[in-house]
């Protein structure tokens, strides 16, 4: 778009090597972020071709890539806004009046209005698609219970966190240290004055970018790119319990990288050794980012390393941090480090006593360590918090069986089957207890059910044969 090869290359290098972008690439769940950005860039590329020679076919390609991007991740809803910014710079499809004189100004005003109307109209199909997907996404997030109500996070709290986050992201961009997979939302603990000061700083930068709109058009484009593309994930619509996330700036920081790539050469334009200085500065920046990125990638070796690092660099006393201790506990349990897992599950419960998953997982770890009475307590807590927790009912049945509480165990297995009729192991275990109680006929039914659900279930077949022999059904 600009013909500036080295500056564009610098932007690409910053995007490729910045540690803040590691999360989007290393975390399997964020494949959608990489995929949607791929279509974002393809949409821009197609739009450049369309802008050079507008026609329906080229616009159709823009629409296609934009649609594919939205299907990958709703983050692309801000792309029409970015395309409008690109119309001003560097595509220069939107020109502001520069000539002097009354007649020229009047003519230019008329041309500008016509130009602006045309550029807005051509974005309408993209905007309608973006608005439709935004409404759909918010609706389904609400159904899933992911969208937090204003009772949990009041509007004032959300705005304060948004202002602080905008500047925090810039700080982590300049010096990417203590990056975390979770930054817990501070809620009402965030001072209003802090949000106000950050808001004033953002307003100040915005005013400067507007004043430099003709002299440095890249500034306003890069700055509004950053501000605008963060809007869906800045927390005004709060999804989850995080204040911010590294993956959220995968696209937005490109705008800031553009500002750096164009501002540095202009600031050094009068220096005699301008090219050499720029080469050295760019080299130092990229090399530093590579080292920090190498360190960050190493933290994603496995779940234990990433969650342990998160605990070491983040406020460990925040209730929302219970999820990290719970996840670390799961990773440690899978790695057969049972006592360490138990310690982390207990910490998760200490931080958030109503954490159903932590109670349930602690029950599993305690059962594995043959601490049946403690396991029973935490399974019951999980069921109290979530009565339809099928697996908790099933595992509670197993724990009760181990302490010879057969009647209660039978009740739990029946509840598990009621909640999930095709629960193979629940049928089998219920049949096993019924055999112990001498209720062979009922046991035969449940062994048969488990075998129907899983024909290759050898233990169920053996138990069914044994039960049939006991009931003297030899044939």
FITIBA-391044 format. One record per residue (C-alpha): residue number from 0; x, y, z. Coordinates in steps of 0.5 Angstrom, whole numbers, always signed. Layout:
<recs>
rec n->NUM, c1->X, c2->Y, c3->Z
...
</recs>
This chain:
<recs>
rec n->0, c1->+0, c2->+0, c3->+0
rec n->1, c1->+6, c2->+5, c3->+1
rec n->2, c1->+11, c2->+2, c3->-3
rec n->3, c1->+16, c2->+3, c3->+3
rec n->4, c1->+19, c2->-4, c3->+4
rec n->5, c1->+24, c2->-3, c3->+10
rec n->6, c1->+18, c2->+0, c3->+14
rec n->7, c1->+13, c2->-5, c3->+12
rec n->8, c1->+18, c2->-10, c3->+14
rec n->9, c1->+20, c2->-7, c3->+20
rec n->10, c1->+12, c2->-8, c3->+22
rec n->11, c1->+12, c2->-15, c3->+20
rec n->12, c1->+18, c2->-17, c3->+24
rec n->13, c1->+15, c2->-13, c3->+30
rec n->14, c1->+8, c2->-17, c3->+29
rec n->15, c1->+12, c2->-24, c3->+28
rec n->16, c1->+17, c2->-23, c3->+34
rec n->17, c1->+13, c2->-20, c3->+39
rec n->18, c1->+13, c2->-24, c3->+46
rec n->19, c1->+5, c2->-21, c3->+47
rec n->20, c1->+4, c2->-25, c3->+40
rec n->21, c1->+6, c2->-32, c3->+43
rec n->22, c1->+0, c2->-34, c3->+47
rec n->23, c1->-4, c2->-33, c3->+40
rec n->24, c1->+1, c2->-38, c3->+37
rec n->25, c1->+3, c2->-43, c3->+42
rec n->26, c1->-4, c2->-44, c3->+45
rec n->27, c1->-8, c2->-49, c3->+41
rec n->28, c1->-15, c2->-46, c3->+43
rec n->29, c1->-12, c2->-40, c3->+40
rec n->30, c1->-12, c2->-43, c3->+33
rec n->31, c1->-18, c2->-39, c3->+31
rec n->32, c1->-14, c2->-32, c3->+33
rec n->33, c1->-9, c2->-34, c3->+28
rec n->34, c1->-14, c2->-36, c3->+23
rec n->35, c1->-18, c2->-30, c3->+23
rec n->36, c1->-12, c2->-26, c3->+23
rec n->37, c1->-10, c2->-29, c3->+16
rec n->38, c1->-17, c2->-28, c3->+13
rec n->39, c1->-16, c2->-21, c3->+16
rec n->40, c1->-10, c2->-20, c3->+12
rec n->41, c1->-13, c2->-23, c3->+6
rec n->42, c1->-19, c2->-18, c3->+6
rec n->43, c1->-14, c2->-12, c3->+7
rec n->44, c1->-10, c2->-15, c3->+1
rec n->45, c1->-17, c2->-16, c3->-3
rec n->46, c1->-19, c2->-9, c3->-1
rec n->47, c1->-12, c2->-6, c3->-4
rec n->48, c1->-14, c2->-9, c3->-11
rec n->49, c1->-21, c2->-7, c3->-10
rec n->50, c1->-19, c2->+0, c3->-9
rec n->51, c1->-14, c2->+1, c3->-15
rec n->52, c1->-20, c2->-2, c3->-19
rec n->53, c1->-27, c2->-2, c3->-16
rec n->54, c1->-32, c2->-7, c3->-19
rec n->55, c1->-37, c2->-12, c3->-17
rec n->56, c1->-32, c2->-18, c3->-17
rec n->57, c1->-26, c2->-15, c3->-13
rec n->58, c1->-31, c2->-13, c3->-8
rec n->59, c1->-34, c2->-20, c3->-8
rec n->60, c1->-27, c2->-23, c3->-6
rec n->61, c1->-27, c2->-18, c3->+0
rec n->62, c1->-33, c2->-20, c3->+2
rec n->63, c1->-31, c2->-27, c3->+2
rec n->64, c1->-25, c2->-26, c3->+6
rec n->65, c1->-28, c2->-22, c3->+11
rec n->66, c1->-34, c2->-27, c3->+12
rec n->67, c1->-29, c2->-33, c3->+13
rec n->68, c1->-25, c2->-29, c3->+18
rec n->69, c1->-32, c2->-27, c3->+22
rec n->70, c1->-33, c2->-35, c3->+22
rec n->71, c1->-26, c2->-36, c3->+25
rec n->72, c1->-27, c2->-31, c3->+30
rec n->73, c1->-32, c2->-25, c3->+31
rec n->74, c1->-26, c2->-20, c3->+33
rec n->75, c1->-26, c2->-18, c3->+26
rec n->76, c1->-32, c2->-14, c3->+27
rec n->77, c1->-28, c2->-8, c3->+27
rec n->78, c1->-25, c2->-9, c3->+20
rec n->79, c1->-29, c2->-5, c3->+16
rec n->80, c1->-27, c2->+1, c3->+21
rec n->81, c1->-20, c2->+0, c3->+19
rec n->82, c1->-21, c2->-1, c3->+12
rec n->83, c1->-24, c2->+6, c3->+12
rec n->84, c1->-18, c2->+9, c3->+16
rec n->85, c1->-14, c2->+6, c3->+10
rec n->86, c1->-18, c2->+10, c3->+5
rec n->87, c1->-15, c2->+16, c3->+8
rec n->88, c1->-8, c2->+13, c3->+9
rec n->89, c1->-4, c2->+10, c3->+5
rec n->90, c1->-9, c2->+9, c3->+0
rec n->91, c1->-11, c2->+16, c3->+0
rec n->92, c1->-18, c2->+15, c3->-3
rec n->93, c1->-21, c2->+20, c3->+3
rec n->94, c1->-18, c2->+27, c3->+2
rec n->95, c1->-19, c2->+33, c3->+6
rec n->96, c1->-19, c2->+40, c3->+4
rec n->97, c1->-12, c2->+43, c3->+3
rec n->98, c1->-12, c2->+48, c3->-2
rec n->99, c1->-13, c2->+56, c3->+0
rec n->100, c1->-19, c2->+61, c3->-3
rec n->101, c1->-26, c2->+61, c3->-2
rec n->102, c1->-28, c2->+58, c3->-9
rec n->103, c1->-23, c2->+52, c3->-8
rec n->104, c1->-25, c2->+51, c3->-1
rec n->105, c1->-33, c2->+50, c3->-3
rec n->106, c1->-31, c2->+46, c3->-9
rec n->107, c1->-27, c2->+41, c3->-5
rec n->108, c1->-32, c2->+41, c3->+1
rec n->109, c1->-37, c2->+38, c3->-4
rec n->110, c1->-32, c2->+33, c3->-7
rec n->111, c1->-31, c2->+31, c3->+0
rec n->112, c1->-38, c2->+30, c3->+2
rec n->113, c1->-39, c2->+26, c3->-5
rec n->114, c1->-33, c2->+22, c3->-3
rec n->115, c1->-34, c2->+21, c3->+4
rec n->116, c1->-41, c2->+18, c3->+2
rec n->117, c1->-39, c2->+13, c3->-3
rec n->118, c1->-34, c2->+10, c3->+2
rec n->119, c1->-39, c2->+10, c3->+7
rec n->120, c1->-44, c2->+6, c3->+2
rec n->121, c1->-39, c2->+1, c3->+0
rec n->122, c1->-38, c2->-1, c3->+7
rec n->123, c1->-45, c2->-2, c3->+9
rec n->124, c1->-45, c2->-10, c3->+7
rec n->125, c1->-39, c2->-11, c3->+11
rec n->126, c1->-42, c2->-7, c3->+17
rec n->127, c1->-49, c2->-11, c3->+16
rec n->128, c1->-45, c2->-17, c3->+17
rec n->129, c1->-41, c2->-15, c3->+23
rec n->130, c1->-47, c2->-12, c3->+26
rec n->131, c1->-51, c2->-19, c3->+25
rec n->132, c1->-45, c2->-23, c3->+28
rec n->133, c1->-44, c2->-18, c3->+34
rec n->134, c1->-51, c2->-19, c3->+36
rec n->135, c1->-51, c2->-27, c3->+35
rec n->136, c1->-44, c2->-27, c3->+39
rec n->137, c1->-47, c2->-23, c3->+45
rec n->138, c1->-53, c2->-27, c3->+45
rec n->139, c1->-50, c2->-34, c3->+45
rec n->140, c1->-45, c2->-32, c3->+50
rec n->141, c1->-50, c2->-30, c3->+55
rec n->142, c1->-54, c2->-36, c3->+54
rec n->143, c1->-47, c2->-40, c3->+56
rec n->144, c1->-47, c2->-35, c3->+62
rec n->145, c1->-40, c2->-32, c3->+60
rec n->146, c1->-43, c2->-25, c3->+59
rec n->147, c1->-42, c2->-22, c3->+66
rec n->148, c1->-48, c2->-17, c3->+68
rec n->149, c1->-47, c2->-10, c3->+71
rec n->150, c1->-49, c2->-13, c3->+78
rec n->151, c1->-42, c2->-16, c3->+78
rec n->152, c1->-38, c2->-11, c3->+74
rec n->153, c1->-42, c2->-4, c3->+74
rec n->154, c1->-41, c2->+0, c3->+68
rec n->155, c1->-36, c2->+5, c3->+72
rec n->156, c1->-32, c2->-1, c3->+73
rec n->157, c1->-31, c2->-3, c3->+66
rec n->158, c1->-30, c2->+4, c3->+64
rec n->159, c1->-24, c2->+5, c3->+69
rec n->160, c1->-21, c2->-2, c3->+67
rec n->161, c1->-22, c2->-1, c3->+60
rec n->162, c1->-18, c2->+6, c3->+60
rec n->163, c1->-12, c2->+2, c3->+65
rec n->164, c1->-12, c2->-4, c3->+60
rec n->165, c1->-11, c2->+1, c3->+54
rec n->166, c1->-4, c2->+4, c3->+57
rec n->167, c1->-2, c2->-3, c3->+60
rec n->168, c1->-2, c2->-6, c3->+53
rec n->169, c1->+2, c2->-1, c3->+51
rec n->170, c1->+7, c2->-2, c3->+57
rec n->171, c1->+7, c2->-9, c3->+56
rec n->172, c1->+9, c2->-8, c3->+48
rec n->173, c1->+15, c2->-3, c3->+50
rec n->174, c1->+17, c2->-8, c3->+55
rec n->175, c1->+14, c2->-15, c3->+55
rec n->176, c1->+15, c2->-17, c3->+62
rec n->177, c1->+11, c2->-22, c3->+67
rec n->178, c1->+6, c2->-24, c3->+61
rec n->179, c1->+1, c2->-28, c3->+64
rec n->180, c1->-4, c2->-33, c3->+61
rec n->181, c1->-9, c2->-29, c3->+66
rec n->182, c1->-10, c2->-22, c3->+69
rec n->183, c1->-15, c2->-23, c3->+74
rec n->184, c1->-20, c2->-17, c3->+73
rec n->185, c1->-19, c2->-12, c3->+79
rec n->186, c1->-27, c2->-11, c3->+80
rec n->187, c1->-29, c2->-5, c3->+84
rec n->188, c1->-22, c2->-5, c3->+87
rec n->189, c1->-19, c2->-1, c3->+82
rec n->190, c1->-19, c2->+6, c3->+84
rec n->191, c1->-23, c2->+11, c3->+80
rec n->192, c1->-17, c2->+16, c3->+79
rec n->193, c1->-13, c2->+11, c3->+76
rec n->194, c1->-18, c2->+10, c3->+71
rec n->195, c1->-19, c2->+18, c3->+70
rec n->196, c1->-12, c2->+19, c3->+69
rec n->197, c1->-11, c2->+14, c3->+64
rec n->198, c1->-17, c2->+16, c3->+60
rec n->199, c1->-14, c2->+23, c3->+60
rec n->200, c1->-8, c2->+20, c3->+57
rec n->201, c1->-11, c2->+17, c3->+52
rec n->202, c1->-15, c2->+23, c3->+50
rec n->203, c1->-9, c2->+27, c3->+50
rec n->204, c1->-6, c2->+22, c3->+45
rec n->205, c1->-12, c2->+22, c3->+41
rec n->206, c1->-12, c2->+30, c3->+40
rec n->207, c1->-5, c2->+30, c3->+38
rec n->208, c1->-6, c2->+25, c3->+33
rec n->209, c1->-12, c2->+29, c3->+30
rec n->210, c1->-8, c2->+35, c3->+30
rec n->211, c1->-2, c2->+32, c3->+26
rec n->212, c1->-7, c2->+29, c3->+21
rec n->213, c1->-4, c2->+32, c3->+15
rec n->214, c1->+3, c2->+32, c3->+17
rec n->215, c1->+3, c2->+25, c3->+20
rec n->216, c1->-3, c2->+21, c3->+17
rec n->217, c1->+0, c2->+15, c3->+19
rec n->218, c1->-1, c2->+17, c3->+27
rec n->219, c1->-8, c2->+18, c3->+27
rec n->220, c1->-9, c2->+11, c3->+23
rec n->221, c1->-5, c2->+7, c3->+27
rec n->222, c1->-7, c2->+10, c3->+33
rec n->223, c1->-15, c2->+9, c3->+31
rec n->224, c1->-13, c2->+2, c3->+29
rec n->225, c1->-11, c2->+1, c3->+36
rec n->226, c1->-16, c2->+4, c3->+40
rec n->227, c1->-22, c2->+1, c3->+35
rec n->228, c1->-20, c2->-6, c3->+34
rec n->229, c1->-19, c2->-7, c3->+42
rec n->230, c1->-26, c2->-5, c3->+43
rec n->231, c1->-30, c2->-12, c3->+42
rec n->232, c1->-25, c2->-14, c3->+48
rec n->233, c1->-23, c2->-8, c3->+52
rec n->234, c1->-29, c2->-10, c3->+57
rec n->235, c1->-35, c2->-6, c3->+56
rec n->236, c1->-38, c2->-13, c3->+54
rec n->237, c1->-35, c2->-17, c3->+60
rec n->238, c1->-34, c2->-24, c3->+58
rec n->239, c1->-30, c2->-28, c3->+63
rec n->240, c1->-26, c2->-26, c3->+69
rec n->241, c1->-20, c2->-23, c3->+66
rec n->242, c1->-18, c2->-16, c3->+66
rec n->243, c1->-14, c2->-16, c3->+59
rec n->244, c1->-11, c2->-22, c3->+55
rec n->245, c1->-4, c2->-22, c3->+51
rec n->246, c1->-8, c2->-25, c3->+45
rec n->247, c1->-13, c2->-19, c3->+45
rec n->248, c1->-8, c2->-15, c3->+42
rec n->249, c1->-6, c2->-20, c3->+36
rec n->250, c1->-9, c2->-15, c3->+31
rec n->251, c1->-9, c2->-8, c3->+35
rec n->252, c1->-2, c2->-7, c3->+36
rec n->253, c1->+0, c2->-7, c3->+29
rec n->254, c1->-3, c2->+0, c3->+29
rec n->255, c1->+2, c2->+2, c3->+34
rec n->256, c1->+8, c2->-2, c3->+30
rec n->257, c1->+6, c2->+2, c3->+24
rec n->258, c1->+7, c2->+9, c3->+28
rec n->259, c1->+14, c2->+7, c3->+30
rec n->260, c1->+16, c2->+4, c3->+23
rec n->261, c1->+14, c2->+11, c3->+20
rec n->262, c1->+15, c2->+16, c3->+26
rec n->263, c1->+22, c2->+14, c3->+27
rec n->264, c1->+25, c2->+15, c3->+20
rec n->265, c1->+21, c2->+22, c3->+21
rec n->266, c1->+24, c2->+24, c3->+27
rec n->267, c1->+31, c2->+22, c3->+25
rec n->268, c1->+30, c2->+25, c3->+18
rec n->269, c1->+35, c2->+31, c3->+19
rec n->270, c1->+41, c2->+26, c3->+22
rec n->271, c1->+47, c2->+25, c3->+18
rec n->272, c1->+48, c2->+18, c3->+19
rec n->273, c1->+40, c2->+17, c3->+19
rec n->274, c1->+40, c2->+10, c3->+15
rec n->275, c1->+46, c2->+7, c3->+20
rec n->276, c1->+42, c2->+9, c3->+26
rec n->277, c1->+35, c2->+7, c3->+24
rec n->278, c1->+39, c2->+0, c3->+22
rec n->279, c1->+42, c2->-1, c3->+29
rec n->280, c1->+36, c2->+1, c3->+32
rec n->281, c1->+31, c2->-4, c3->+28
rec n->282, c1->+37, c2->-9, c3->+29
rec n->283, c1->+37, c2->-8, c3->+37
rec n->284, c1->+29, c2->-8, c3->+38
rec n->285, c1->+28, c2->-14, c3->+34
rec n->286, c1->+34, c2->-18, c3->+37
rec n->287, c1->+31, c2->-16, c3->+44
rec n->288, c1->+24, c2->-18, c3->+42
rec n->289, c1->+27, c2->-25, c3->+39
rec n->290, c1->+30, c2->-26, c3->+46
rec n->291, c1->+24, c2->-25, c3->+50
rec n->292, c1->+20, c2->-29, c3->+45
rec n->293, c1->+25, c2->-35, c3->+46
rec n->294, c1->+24, c2->-34, c3->+53
rec n->295, c1->+16, c2->-34, c3->+53
rec n->296, c1->+16, c2->-40, c3->+48
rec n->297, c1->+19, c2->-44, c3->+53
rec n->298, c1->+14, c2->-43, c3->+58
rec n->299, c1->+9, c2->-46, c3->+54
rec n->300, c1->+13, c2->-53, c3->+54
rec n->301, c1->+7, c2->-56, c3->+58
rec n->302, c1->+1, c2->-54, c3->+62
rec n->303, c1->+5, c2->-54, c3->+69
rec n->304, c1->+10, c2->-49, c3->+66
rec n->305, c1->+5, c2->-44, c3->+64
rec n->306, c1->+1, c2->-44, c3->+70
rec n->307, c1->+7, c2->-44, c3->+75
rec n->308, c1->+9, c2->-38, c3->+71
rec n->309, c1->+3, c2->-35, c3->+71
rec n->310, c1->+2, c2->-36, c3->+79
rec n->311, c1->+9, c2->-33, c3->+80
rec n->312, c1->+8, c2->-27, c3->+76
rec n->313, c1->+1, c2->-25, c3->+78
rec n->314, c1->-3, c2->-23, c3->+84
rec n->315, c1->-5, c2->-30, c3->+87
rec n->316, c1->-10, c2->-27, c3->+92
rec n->317, c1->-15, c2->-25, c3->+87
rec n->318, c1->-21, c2->-30, c3->+87
rec n->319, c1->-21, c2->-31, c3->+80
rec n->320, c1->-14, c2->-34, c3->+80
rec n->321, c1->-17, c2->-40, c3->+83
rec n->322, c1->-18, c2->-42, c3->+76
rec n->323, c1->-10, c2->-42, c3->+75
rec n->324, c1->-9, c2->-46, c3->+81
rec n->325, c1->-15, c2->-51, c3->+79
rec n->326, c1->-12, c2->-52, c3->+72
rec n->327, c1->-5, c2->-53, c3->+75
rec n->328, c1->-8, c2->-58, c3->+80
rec n->329, c1->-10, c2->-62, c3->+74
rec n->330, c1->-4, c2->-62, c3->+70
rec n->331, c1->+0, c2->-64, c3->+76
rec n->332, c1->-5, c2->-70, c3->+77
rec n->333, c1->-4, c2->-72, c3->+70
rec n->334, c1->+3, c2->-72, c3->+72
rec n->335, c1->+2, c2->-76, c3->+78
rec n->336, c1->+4, c2->-71, c3->+83
rec n->337, c1->-2, c2->-72, c3->+87
rec n->338, c1->+0, c2->-68, c3->+93
rec n->339, c1->+2, c2->-62, c3->+89
rec n->340, c1->-4, c2->-63, c3->+86
rec n->341, c1->-8, c2->-63, c3->+92
rec n->342, c1->-5, c2->-57, c3->+95
rec n->343, c1->-7, c2->-53, c3->+89
rec n->344, c1->-14, c2->-55, c3->+89
rec n->345, c1->-14, c2->-53, c3->+96
rec n->346, c1->-11, c2->-46, c3->+94
rec n->347, c1->-17, c2->-46, c3->+89
rec n->348, c1->-22, c2->-47, c3->+94
rec n->349, c1->-19, c2->-42, c3->+99
rec n->350, c1->-19, c2->-37, c3->+94
rec n->351, c1->-26, c2->-39, c3->+91
rec n->352, c1->-30, c2->-43, c3->+96
rec n->353, c1->-36, c2->-44, c3->+91
rec n->354, c1->-31, c2->-47, c3->+85
rec n->355, c1->-35, c2->-53, c3->+83
rec n->356, c1->-29, c2->-56, c3->+79
rec n->357, c1->-24, c2->-55, c3->+84
rec n->358, c1->-28, c2->-59, c3->+89
rec n->359, c1->-29, c2->-64, c3->+84
rec n->360, c1->-22, c2->-65, c3->+82
rec n->361, c1->-20, c2->-65, c3->+89
rec n->362, c1->-25, c2->-71, c3->+91
rec n->363, c1->-21, c2->-74, c3->+85
rec n->364, c1->-14, c2->-73, c3->+87
rec n->365, c1->-16, c2->-75, c3->+95
rec n->366, c1->-20, c2->-81, c3->+92
rec n->367, c1->-13, c2->-83, c3->+88
rec n->368, c1->-9, c2->-82, c3->+95
rec n->369, c1->-15, c2->-87, c3->+98
rec n->370, c1->-17, c2->-81, c3->+103
rec n->371, c1->-24, c2->-83, c3->+102
rec n->372, c1->-28, c2->-79, c3->+107
rec n->373, c1->-25, c2->-73, c3->+105
rec n->374, c1->-26, c2->-74, c3->+98
rec n->375, c1->-34, c2->-76, c3->+100
rec n->376, c1->-34, c2->-69, c3->+103
rec n->377, c1->-31, c2->-65, c3->+97
rec n->378, c1->-36, c2->-69, c3->+92
rec n->379, c1->-42, c2->-67, c3->+96
rec n->380, c1->-40, c2->-60, c3->+96
rec n->381, c1->-39, c2->-60, c3->+88
rec n->382, c1->-46, c2->-63, c3->+88
rec n->383, c1->-49, c2->-58, c3->+93
rec n->384, c1->-46, c2->-53, c3->+88
rec n->385, c1->-48, c2->-56, c3->+82
rec n->386, c1->-54, c2->-61, c3->+83
rec n->387, c1->-54, c2->-64, c3->+76
rec n->388, c1->-46, c2->-65, c3->+76
rec n->389, c1->-47, c2->-73, c3->+73
rec n->390, c1->-39, c2->-74, c3->+74
rec n->391, c1->-39, c2->-72, c3->+81
rec n->392, c1->-45, c2->-77, c3->+83
rec n->393, c1->-42, c2->-82, c3->+80
rec n->394, c1->-35, c2->-81, c3->+83
rec n->395, c1->-39, c2->-80, c3->+90
rec n->396, c1->-42, c2->-87, c3->+89
rec n->397, c1->-35, c2->-90, c3->+88
rec n->398, c1->-32, c2->-87, c3->+94
rec n->399, c1->-38, c2->-89, c3->+98
rec n->400, c1->-37, c2->-96, c3->+96
rec n->401, c1->-30, c2->-96, c3->+98
rec n->402, c1->-33, c2->-94, c3->+105
rec n->403, c1->-38, c2->-100, c3->+105
rec n->404, c1->-44, c2->-95, c3->+105
rec n->405, c1->-48, c2->-99, c3->+99
rec n->406, c1->-55, c2->-96, c3->+100
rec n->407, c1->-52, c2->-89, c3->+99
rec n->408, c1->-47, c2->-91, c3->+93
rec n->409, c1->-53, c2->-94, c3->+90
rec n->410, c1->-57, c2->-88, c3->+90
rec n->411, c1->-51, c2->-84, c3->+87
rec n->412, c1->-51, c2->-89, c3->+81
rec n->413, c1->-58, c2->-88, c3->+80
rec n->414, c1->-58, c2->-81, c3->+80
rec n->415, c1->-52, c2->-81, c3->+75
rec n->416, c1->-56, c2->-86, c3->+71
rec n->417, c1->-62, c2->-81, c3->+71
rec n->418, c1->-58, c2->-75, c3->+69
rec n->419, c1->-54, c2->-79, c3->+64
rec n->420, c1->-58, c2->-85, c3->+62
rec n->421, c1->-52, c2->-88, c3->+57
rec n->422, c1->-47, c2->-87, c3->+63
rec n->423, c1->-44, c2->-94, c3->+62
rec n->424, c1->-39, c2->-94, c3->+68
rec n->425, c1->-45, c2->-92, c3->+72
rec n->426, c1->-49, c2->-98, c3->+70
rec n->427, c1->-44, c2->-103, c3->+71
rec n->428, c1->-42, c2->-100, c3->+78
rec n->429, c1->-49, c2->-100, c3->+80
rec n->430, c1->-50, c2->-108, c3->+78
rec n->431, c1->-43, c2->-110, c3->+81
rec n->432, c1->-46, c2->-107, c3->+88
rec n->433, c1->-53, c2->-110, c3->+87
rec n->434, c1->-49, c2->-117, c3->+86
rec n->435, c1->-46, c2->-116, c3->+93
rec n->436, c1->-53, c2->-114, c3->+96
rec n->437, c1->-56, c2->-121, c3->+93
rec n->438, c1->-60, c2->-117, c3->+88
rec n->439, c1->-58, c2->-121, c3->+82
rec n->440, c1->-64, c2->-120, c3->+77
rec n->441, c1->-63, c2->-112, c3->+78
rec n->442, c1->-56, c2->-113, c3->+77
rec n->443, c1->-57, c2->-117, c3->+71
rec n->444, c1->-61, c2->-111, c3->+68
rec n->445, c1->-55, c2->-106, c3->+69
rec n->446, c1->-50, c2->-111, c3->+66
rec n->447, c1->-54, c2->-112, c3->+60
rec n->448, c1->-55, c2->-104, c3->+59
rec n->449, c1->-47, c2->-103, c3->+60
rec n->450, c1->-46, c2->-108, c3->+55
rec n->451, c1->-51, c2->-105, c3->+50
rec n->452, c1->-48, c2->-99, c3->+51
rec n->453, c1->-41, c2->-102, c3->+50
rec n->454, c1->-41, c2->-108, c3->+47
rec n->455, c1->-33, c2->-109, c3->+48
rec n->456, c1->-34, c2->-108, c3->+55
rec n->457, c1->-31, c2->-115, c3->+57
rec n->458, c1->-31, c2->-114, c3->+65
rec n->459, c1->-39, c2->-112, c3->+64
rec n->460, c1->-40, c2->-119, c3->+60
rec n->461, c1->-36, c2->-123, c3->+65
rec n->462, c1->-40, c2->-120, c3->+70
rec n->463, c1->-47, c2->-121, c3->+67
rec n->464, c1->-45, c2->-128, c3->+65
rec n->465, c1->-43, c2->-129, c3->+73
rec n->466, c1->-50, c2->-126, c3->+75
rec n->467, c1->-54, c2->-130, c3->+70
rec n->468, c1->-50, c2->-137, c3->+73
rec n->469, c1->-52, c2->-134, c3->+80
rec n->470, c1->-59, c2->-134, c3->+78
rec n->471, c1->-59, c2->-141, c3->+74
rec n->472, c1->-60, c2->-138, c3->+67
rec n->473, c1->-55, c2->-143, c3->+64
rec n->474, c1->-58, c2->-142, c3->+57
</recs>
